[in-house]
């Protein structure tokens, strides 16, 4: 298992919910699913709209309306609105079944929804159409790159870097065919991430250089602006990230993730109320969409993540009742894949923060009974933390064993998949917090102190809101636990780290000592 610092230094708890592996089978009687969403929804017609923002890539079709739907699809795809993207590409293909590039992009949308068989079929259809029709060298290269990317993602661990380098080189061949094409430069920026799976979330300065080059070709390219928010946030340049976030949010007014991403970087600039407004806009857009389409929030991967950050910002601003309601909403969301069970964690962690240990343990037991290894890991870990907090260390040690077993199960179910390297990022914080708590009360409390301080230092150094803002309250929980374990110096050291994250944090406002 990776060290605490390395894990927390990249992602904390529910950091990158966009990367979620596998799917759980639909319950008997439910509508058939494609990946994580219902087949009926993903194939449902939708109108052309300006909501996604304006993007254009000329493709081979005789139908101007099919071109318009294709453009709408790539705009949604650039915003991780995968269902709307897929619906747009389906519409384009209804209008022109020979539109090979729509099959390519539909395959990418399906892949991001974890519908891998469907994705494979559309990659194959795009390849066949490229062979049957005179598409030109550029479109043939785009389609070949789609297949090459999937091969690189599926490569064995010892071959992944070589495949990634070959994929990057192939994108540069695409750029050479038309250096003025901003989409090709954006694709190359995605590929500068650590794996061929890159899609704009995990970039740093090397990725940013390609996105900035794309903007010189098309200053309004909303995908480049979106991915620059992520890239600059990842390196801690929050002012520059906010500049691109503002442009992106204005360009894609109807996309929840565009509003969310602008809010993502504002707290680091001290602009908490503006961040709150952005997360609320995202929530309002999401709820309006569910009502208009008659669907459940579980059809949307983004919803639980936005609820978590919205609730956490509400808590930081002192709006405790609003935060509690938001965390409960996230807790009630059904998990449709292996990792989305982390949506249930913020509510349980809130109860732990407030000293409501019996409620926390009950909620954790409910999560642990859900049918996924990640749910069992979250439930056992947080239930164990509740037990430690009331002095039931022996029982907490048993819970840690269950959580460790669930971790092994999660490793097994994701082995050999794209998501294998993400397992520690999601699960280690739960396990390590419980290990640290137990160690503080054992024969070697210095080991628990080391775990807590390593976590704290990683959170201070992390530039992303997922770790930074959430870390405020996680560290407060650890500080209070240190006091319960009679380690006042550790508690003081942890509070000093909280001050580094947020000098204006009110350390006494939300903890267990506050009256209900």
Secondary structure, 3 states (H helix, E strand, C coil): CCCHHHHHHHCCCCCCCCCCCCCCCCCCCCCCEECCEEHHHHCCCCCCCCCCCCCCCCCCCCCHHHHHHHHHHHHHHHCCCHHHHHHHHHHHHHHCCCCHHHHHHHHHHHHHCCCHHHHHHHHHHHHHHHHHCCCCHHHHHHHHHHHHHHHHHHCCCCCHHHHHHHHHHHHHHHHHHCCCCHHHHHHHHHHCCCCCCCCCCCCCHHHHHHHHHHHHHCCCCHHHHHHHHHHHHHCCCHHHHHHHHHHHHHHCCCCHHHHHHHHHHHHHHCCHHHHHHHHHHHHHHHHHHHHHHCCCHHHCCHHHHHHHHHHHHHHHCCCHHHHHHHHHHHHHCCCCCCCHHHHHHHHHHHHHHCCCHHHHHHHHHHHHCCCCHHHHHHHHHHHHHHHHHCCCHHHHHHHHHHHHHHHHHHHHHHCCCCCHHHHHHHHHHHHHHHHHHHHHCCCCHHHHHHHHHHHHHHHHHCCCHHHHHHHHHHHHHHHHHHHHCCCHHHHHHHHHHHHHHCCCCCCCCCCCCCCC
